[in-house]
Amino acid sequence: MRVVIEAERIRRTTSAVLRHAAARALRVVGPVVLALGLAASAGAESSARAIWPNSLGNGLELEHGLWIAGDVTVHGQVPEQGPSRVEIDDLSFLARWELTSRLALFGELRMEDFFEAVAGKGVLSSQWQFVFERLYAEALVTPALSVRLGTVYTPFGLWNVIRRSPFTWTIEEPAIDDDVFPTHSTGLSLLYQTTWRGWSFDATSYGPVQNTARWGHTGEDDERGWLTGTRVAVGRILGPAFGSLGLNAAGFRNRGQSTWGTVLGLDSELDIGGHQVTGELTWRLAGSGERSVHGLYLQDVIPLEPFSACARNLYGVVRFEYFQPGTGRAEIGGVLGLYWRPVPWLVLRTDYTFGSRTIERFQPGLNTSISFLF
């Protein structure tokens, strides 16, 4: 009953601020959507095969190896402590251009903090900013070796290399993946993938800096400094299942600091019977005058379609978490959630976070989101 009441609070808050959101969205998104529409029309006129509406939610494939896509996410939150809020969480545009069969360019531009309304305070002043989440050139050197030059998600663990909001199983990320290591790496990345006698091997090295290009009303630039690291993973088909194990190590030094930080990690994944069981253990070693930060999570994604014919592409999510911050006591919590993608262009998520932590990275309460993809 409580969840129903909380959901009703989100609905009322959403309806109260919808007109303000629409006006803002139209001013900013309208020109961008128009430009994408013109590009899509030009590509469609010169292409023999239809790209709409079959590609809705999967991006548009135009001529000359060009692919474009985007998504927008509306997020509602009813925390156990504090006011309810509604925000346009992410507005992203992606493009990939395959210059040749061995060379491609990729970019993801995201607009953050575009709109936020808080119960009792109304619509807050916009603090929007643009972020180049990823921007790199990729070259296929051999069938097993690829090289990327530019900004990528730091290849540490399992969660951080996904990050794009519509494709994470839960709205809130695990506490151990929030601000424990740099989320972006800029420079050179080497990726090696091969198979041998039923085994798969993946290795990645990256560096030398951490960097996220931001600009907008906030003018913030929160990731600057040096970064270098590597990840090695091995996997194998085990009868009806597939399992993998990864080892991670990275060293980084933030701008203005003289000491290096070291973070180590272990991750695993098991796909069996439609379930996806994942886990990560991360440990940031204690630096000068600091305590170590460590934690883990274990998550199971459960397909619900076998239980009901109406549950197509509907998944339940159960996650257990342990987190020891640099100060204070360790915390134990968990997440129960639902992930549903009824059609390719729509993703609905809801989850409830349990625990006693009330800081940003682990906020108990109800979260819901609607993501539209194009």
C-alpha positions as CSV (number, residue, x, y, z in Angstrom):
1,M,0.0,0.0,0.0
2,R,2.8,2.4,0.8
3,V,4.4,2.0,-2.6
4,V,1.0,2.8,-4.2
5,I,0.7,6.0,-2.1
6,E,4.3,7.0,-3.0
7,A,3.7,6.4,-6.7
8,E,0.6,8.7,-6.4
9,R,2.7,11.4,-4.9
10,I,5.1,11.2,-7.9
11,R,2.1,11.3,-10.3
12,R,0.7,14.5,-8.7
13,T,4.2,16.2,-8.7
14,T,4.7,15.3,-12.3
15,S,1.3,16.7,-13.4
16,A,2.0,19.9,-11.5
17,V,5.2,20.6,-13.3
18,L,4.5,19.1,-16.7
19,R,3.7,22.4,-18.4
20,H,6.9,24.0,-17.3
21,A,8.9,21.0,-18.5
22,A,7.3,21.0,-21.9
23,A,8.0,24.7,-22.4
24,R,11.7,24.2,-21.5
25,A,12.1,21.0,-23.5
26,L,10.6,22.6,-26.6
27,R,13.0,25.5,-26.6
28,V,16.1,23.2,-26.2
29,V,15.1,19.9,-27.8
30,G,13.1,21.3,-30.7
31,P,16.0,22.5,-32.8
32,V,18.0,19.3,-32.2
33,V,15.0,17.0,-33.1
34,L,14.4,19.1,-36.2
35,A,18.1,18.6,-37.2
36,L,17.9,14.9,-36.6
37,G,14.7,14.7,-38.6
38,L,16.2,16.5,-41.6
39,A,19.2,14.2,-41.5
40,A,16.9,11.1,-41.3
41,S,14.8,12.4,-44.2
42,A,17.8,13.0,-46.3
43,G,19.1,9.5,-45.6
44,A,15.7,7.9,-46.2
45,E,15.3,9.6,-49.6
46,S,18.6,8.3,-50.8
47,S,18.2,4.8,-49.3
48,A,16.3,1.9,-50.9
49,R,15.3,0.3,-47.6
50,A,12.9,1.8,-45.0
51,I,14.5,3.0,-41.8
52,W,11.3,4.1,-40.0
53,P,9.5,3.0,-37.9
54,N,11.4,-0.4,-37.8
55,S,14.5,1.4,-36.4
56,L,12.6,3.4,-33.7
57,G,14.5,2.8,-30.4
58,N,17.5,1.4,-32.2
59,G,18.7,4.5,-33.9
60,L,18.8,5.5,-37.6
61,E,21.2,3.9,-40.0
62,L,21.9,6.3,-42.8
63,E,24.1,6.1,-45.9
64,H,27.9,6.2,-45.8
65,G,28.2,4.2,-42.5
66,L,26.5,6.9,-40.4
67,W,24.3,5.8,-37.4
68,I,22.5,8.3,-35.0
69,A,20.4,7.7,-31.9
70,G,19.3,9.3,-28.7
71,D,17.3,9.0,-25.6
72,V,15.7,11.1,-22.8
73,T,14.9,9.9,-19.3
74,V,12.4,11.4,-16.8
75,H,13.1,10.4,-13.2
76,G,10.8,10.5,-10.2
77,Q,12.1,10.0,-6.7
78,V,10.2,9.6,-3.3
79,P,12.9,9.2,-0.7
80,E,12.2,8.0,2.8
81,Q,13.7,11.3,4.1
82,G,13.3,14.5,2.2
83,P,10.9,15.9,-0.4
84,S,9.8,14.1,-3.6
85,R,11.2,15.3,-6.9
86,V,10.8,15.0,-10.6
87,E,13.7,15.6,-13.1
88,I,14.7,15.2,-16.7
89,D,17.6,13.1,-15.8
90,D,19.5,12.6,-19.1
91,L,19.1,13.9,-22.6
92,S,21.6,12.0,-24.8
93,F,22.6,12.1,-28.5
94,L,24.9,9.4,-30.0
95,A,26.5,9.1,-33.4
96,R,28.8,6.6,-35.0
97,W,30.5,7.0,-38.4
98,E,32.3,4.1,-40.0
99,L,34.8,5.7,-42.3
100,T,36.1,2.3,-43.4
101,S,35.6,-1.3,-42.3
102,R,38.5,-0.8,-39.9
103,L,38.1,2.8,-38.8
104,A,35.1,4.5,-37.0
105,L,34.3,7.6,-35.0
106,F,31.9,7.6,-32.1
107,G,30.5,10.3,-29.8
108,E,27.9,10.6,-27.1
109,L,26.8,14.1,-26.0
110,R,24.6,14.3,-22.9
111,M,22.8,17.2,-21.3
112,E,22.5,16.9,-17.5
113,D,20.4,18.7,-14.9
114,F,18.1,20.1,-17.6
115,F,14.9,20.3,-15.4
116,E,14.1,19.6,-11.8
117,A,11.0,20.2,-9.6
118,V,10.9,19.5,-5.9
119,A,7.7,19.1,-3.8
120,G,7.2,22.3,-1.8
121,K,9.7,24.3,-3.8
122,G,8.4,24.1,-7.3
123,V,10.7,24.3,-10.4
124,L,14.3,24.9,-9.4
125,S,16.6,27.2,-11.4
126,S,18.3,25.2,-14.2
127,Q,21.9,24.2,-13.6
128,W,22.2,22.4,-16.9
129,Q,25.5,21.3,-18.4
130,F,26.7,19.5,-21.5
131,V,29.0,16.4,-21.1
132,F,30.9,14.5,-23.7
133,E,30.3,11.1,-22.2
134,R,32.3,9.4,-24.9
135,L,34.2,10.7,-27.9
136,Y,36.8,8.6,-29.6
137,A,38.2,7.1,-32.8
138,E,38.4,3.3,-33.0
139,A,40.7,1.4,-35.3
140,L,40.6,-2.4,-35.8
141,V,44.3,-3.3,-36.0
142,T,43.8,-7.1,-36.2
143,P,40.7,-9.3,-35.8
144,A,41.6,-9.5,-32.1
145,L,43.1,-6.1,-31.3
146,S,41.4,-2.7,-31.3
147,V,42.7,0.7,-30.5
148,R,40.6,3.7,-29.2
149,L,41.8,7.2,-29.0
150,G,39.8,9.7,-27.0
151,T,37.4,9.6,-24.0
152,V,35.7,6.3,-23.0
153,Y,34.0,4.9,-19.9
154,T,36.7,3.7,-17.7
155,P,36.9,-0.1,-18.3
156,F,36.7,-1.0,-14.6
157,G,34.2,-3.7,-13.6
158,L,30.8,-4.4,-15.1
159,W,28.6,-1.5,-14.2
160,N,30.8,1.4,-15.2
161,V,31.1,0.4,-18.9
162,I,27.3,0.5,-19.3
163,R,26.2,3.6,-17.5
164,R,23.8,4.8,-20.2
165,S,20.6,5.3,-18.3
166,P,18.1,3.2,-20.3
167,F,20.3,0.2,-20.3
168,T,21.2,-0.2,-16.6
169,W,18.9,-2.6,-14.8
170,T,18.2,-0.2,-11.9
171,I,17.9,3.6,-11.7
172,E,20.4,3.9,-8.8
173,E,23.9,2.6,-9.4
174,P,25.6,0.5,-6.7
175,A,27.2,2.5,-4.0
176,I,30.6,1.0,-4.7
177,D,30.5,2.4,-8.3
178,D,29.8,6.0,-7.3
179,D,32.9,8.2,-6.9
180,V,35.3,5.4,-5.9
181,F,37.3,5.6,-9.1
182,P,37.4,7.9,-12.1
183,T,34.4,7.1,-14.4
184,H,36.1,8.4,-17.6
185,S,39.4,7.8,-19.2
186,T,41.0,10.0,-21.9
187,G,43.9,8.9,-24.0
188,L,44.7,5.6,-25.5
189,S,42.8,2.3,-24.9
190,L,43.9,-1.1,-26.2
191,L,41.3,-3.9,-26.4
192,Y,42.2,-7.5,-27.0
193,Q,39.6,-10.2,-27.4
194,T,40.1,-13.8,-28.4
195,T,38.9,-17.4,-27.9
196,W,40.8,-20.6,-27.3
197,R,39.3,-24.1,-26.8
198,G,36.0,-22.9,-25.5
199,W,37.5,-20.1,-23.4
200,S,37.1,-16.4,-24.1
201,F,39.8,-13.9,-23.1
202,D,39.4,-10.1,-22.8
203,A,42.1,-7.6,-21.9
204,T,42.0,-3.8,-21.8
205,S,44.6,-1.2,-20.9
206,Y,43.9,2.5,-20.7
207,G,45.3,5.9,-19.8
208,P,47.0,8.3,-19.2
209,V,44.5,10.9,-17.9
210,Q,41.0,11.1,-16.3
211,N,38.9,13.8,-17.9
212,T,35.3,14.7,-18.6
213,A,34.6,17.7,-20.9
214,R,31.7,19.7,-19.3
215,W,30.3,23.1,-20.1
216,G,27.1,25.0,-19.3
217,H,25.6,26.9,-16.4
218,T,27.6,25.2,-13.8
219,G,31.0,25.5,-15.4
220,E,32.2,22.5,-13.4
221,D,35.0,20.2,-14.5
222,D,35.1,17.5,-11.8
223,E,37.4,14.9,-13.3
224,R,40.9,16.1,-14.0
225,G,44.2,14.3,-13.3
226,W,46.2,11.2,-14.2
227,L,44.8,7.7,-14.7
228,T,46.1,4.4,-15.8
229,G,44.8,0.9,-15.5
230,T,44.0,-2.5,-16.9
231,R,41.3,-5.2,-16.8
232,V,41.6,-8.9,-17.6
233,A,38.6,-11.2,-17.9
234,V,38.2,-14.9,-18.8
235,G,35.0,-16.6,-19.5
236,R,33.7,-20.1,-20.5
237,I,30.5,-21.8,-21.5
238,L,29.5,-24.2,-18.7
239,G,26.9,-26.5,-20.1
240,P,23.7,-24.4,-20.3
241,A,25.4,-21.5,-18.6
242,F,28.1,-18.9,-19.3
243,G,30.4,-17.6,-16.6
244,S,33.2,-15.0,-16.5
245,L,35.6,-13.6,-14.0
246,G,37.4,-10.2,-14.3
247,L,40.3,-8.6,-12.5
248,N,40.7,-4.8,-12.4
249,A,43.5,-2.5,-11.3
250,A,43.9,1.3,-11.7
251,G,46.0,4.1,-10.3
252,F,45.0,7.7,-10.4
253,R,46.0,11.1,-9.1
254,N,43.5,14.0,-9.1
255,R,44.5,17.5,-10.0
256,G,45.9,19.4,-7.1
257,Q,46.9,16.2,-5.2
258,S,50.4,14.9,-4.8
259,T,49.7,11.3,-4.0
260,W,48.4,8.5,-6.2
261,G,45.3,6.4,-5.3
262,T,45.1,2.7,-6.1
263,V,41.9,0.8,-6.6
264,L,41.5,-3.0,-7.2
265,G,38.5,-4.9,-8.2
266,L,37.1,-8.4,-8.9
267,D,33.9,-8.9,-10.9
268,S,31.9,-11.9,-12.0
269,E,28.9,-12.8,-14.2
270,L,26.9,-15.9,-14.6
271,D,24.1,-16.3,-17.2
272,I,22.0,-19.3,-16.6
273,G,18.3,-20.2,-17.2
274,G,17.6,-16.6,-18.3
275,H,19.0,-15.2,-15.1
276,Q,22.0,-12.7,-15.2
277,V,23.8,-12.9,-11.9
278,T,26.5,-10.3,-11.5
279,G,28.8,-9.1,-8.7
280,E,31.6,-6.7,-8.0
281,L,34.1,-6.3,-5.2
282,T,36.0,-3.1,-5.2
283,W,38.7,-1.9,-2.8
284,R,40.3,1.6,-2.9
285,L,43.5,1.4,-0.9
286,A,44.1,3.9,1.9
287,G,46.0,6.9,0.9
288,S,48.0,9.4,3.0
289,G,45.8,10.4,5.9
290,E,42.8,8.5,4.5
291,R,41.0,5.2,5.2
292,S,40.4,2.6,2.6
293,V,37.0,2.5,0.8
294,H,35.6,-0.9,-0.1
295,G,32.4,-2.6,-0.9
296,L,30.5,-5.1,-3.0
297,Y,27.2,-5.9,-4.6
298,L,25.5,-9.1,-5.8
299,Q,22.7,-8.7,-8.2
300,D,20.3,-11.1,-9.9
301,V,18.1,-10.2,-12.9
302,I,15.1,-12.5,-13.2
303,P,13.0,-12.9,-16.4
304,L,9.3,-12.8,-15.4
305,E,8.0,-13.9,-18.8
306,P,7.9,-17.6,-17.7
307,F,5.5,-16.7,-15.0
308,S,3.0,-14.8,-17.2
309,A,2.4,-14.3,-20.9
310,C,1.8,-10.6,-20.2
311,A,5.4,-10.2,-18.8
312,R,7.2,-10.1,-22.1
313,N,10.6,-8.3,-21.7
314,L,9.8,-7.7,-18.0
315,Y,12.5,-8.5,-15.5
316,G,12.7,-8.4,-11.7
317,V,16.0,-7.2,-10.1
318,V,17.3,-8.1,-6.7
319,R,20.5,-6.6,-5.4
320,F,22.4,-6.8,-2.1
321,E,25.0,-4.2,-1.2
322,Y,27.7,-3.6,1.4
323,F,29.7,-0.4,1.5
324,Q,32.4,1.0,3.8
325,P,33.1,4.7,3.1
326,G,36.2,6.5,4.0
327,T,34.6,7.9,7.2
328,G,31.8,6.5,9.3
329,R,30.5,3.0,9.7
330,A,29.8,0.3,7.1
331,E,26.3,0.1,5.6
332,I,24.3,-2.8,4.3
333,G,21.4,-2.3,1.9
334,G,19.6,-3.6,-1.1
335,V,17.4,-2.9,-4.1
336,L,14.2,-4.5,-5.4
337,G,13.2,-3.4,-8.9
338,L,11.4,-4.0,-12.1
339,Y,12.8,-3.4,-15.6
340,W,10.4,-3.4,-18.6
341,R,11.0,-2.7,-22.3
342,P,7.6,-3.4,-23.9
343,V,8.6,-1.9,-27.2
344,P,12.1,-1.0,-28.5
345,W,11.6,2.7,-27.9
346,L,10.3,2.7,-24.4
347,V,12.0,1.6,-21.1
348,L,10.2,1.7,-17.8
349,R,12.0,1.1,-14.5
350,T,11.1,1.2,-10.8
351,D,13.1,0.2,-7.8
352,Y,13.0,0.6,-4.1
353,T,16.3,1.0,-2.2
354,F,16.4,-0.3,1.4
355,G,19.0,0.6,4.0
356,S,19.9,3.3,6.6
357,R,22.2,5.4,4.4
358,T,20.8,8.8,3.6
359,I,23.7,10.3,1.5
360,E,23.5,10.8,-2.2
361,R,25.1,7.5,-3.2
362,F,22.7,5.3,-1.3
363,Q,19.3,7.0,-0.7
364,P,16.5,4.8,0.6
365,G,13.2,5.2,-1.1
366,L,11.2,4.7,-4.3
367,N,12.6,5.6,-7.7
368,T,10.8,5.5,-11.1
369,S,11.9,6.4,-14.6
370,I,10.6,6.5,-18.1
371,S,13.1,6.5,-21.0
372,F,12.3,7.2,-24.6
373,L,14.7,6.0,-27.2
374,F,14.9,7.0,-30.9
